[in-house]
């Protein structure tokens, strides 16, 4: 125990402001707020246990393996000790005059006040039970002129039932979702037919990413001099994935954008390393799957975001350079589906032409995985949480004259998974 009692206002509140309040405040992902002593005191022991175990703040990257990340949420040993000492001292309040100024948040937005917001024009009512297929809503000609987006954020409305929301741009000439009317919710015909793999089209012919939400996802930090280009005449498409939670619940999620104040120096795009052919044997407790892409142009990598479902166990990104040298970029040894984290590099990585980006995932389809829906079945690619995915998302920075469609060398053959249970 500390010689002088640690108090909430003087010692603990600064730690909470730095590490916790972004989520632990009204309207955000956390179920309780830590803004005041009255709100925080009932959770004192739980807070100490959560930070001591590393459960909070959520951060699953392996320390010392891979690059450093400027959004690293790991709490310092000193801050952990402050919280522990406070609990050991009986969690006293102390003098309110010792409190630091309250952090000023923009209500309803993490990224700051948006310049433009699109909310679903009507509510989608998620049923109390059953499977809800991926559902879409198109807002036509949402971008009547070329638009450079500095930052974007999706705000889920009914958090208990929102599995994920992605805001896409459908550029002029795209054939994606052709035949479906705008201004209404719909499930694409191909999804009803059970076709779940992405079409073999270039991004400019299909769709482009603006922002995504899943539990744990936070808006990307704006890149100095960088922005996303949305071509004039593009539609805005909401991709909605809901999970029934025991009672009907309406949702009207939103996407907001902050515009670049001047023409950017470089263009930001989101790309992905996929293996849609994965097959995870029943009962396998450490099944390995691999995929890779090779750069046909030099790029700067800004961040990476691994994505799997409930059987996801571990994920790793590697760069294999044209010289033959290689290095680990990110290693997540204990993947947690509940926290979809983007890892933003402290120093953006300048990757030369010919660099191969390799991703390796491990899956636990055994009975030892308490989240496993059914260890007796082989698991393949699928949208629902009880199915699986392998997606290594990457946020990349390009020269303004680079064509995003030509970033990667054409694959000689589809990615093939490696032997099971390595």
PyMOL commands that set and color helices and strands:
alter all, ss='L'
color gray80, all
select helices_A, chain A and resi 8-19+37-41+44-53+77-88+96-98+159-161+189-192+203-205+404-406
alter helices_A, ss='H'
color red, helices_A
select strands_A, chain A and resi 116-119+124-126+135-143+147-155+162-170+208-214+226-230+234-242+249-251+254-259+266-274+279-280+287-294+299-307+312-320+326-332+343-351+356-363+379-380+391-399
alter strands_A, ss='S'
color yellow, strands_A
deselect
rebuild
show_as cartoon
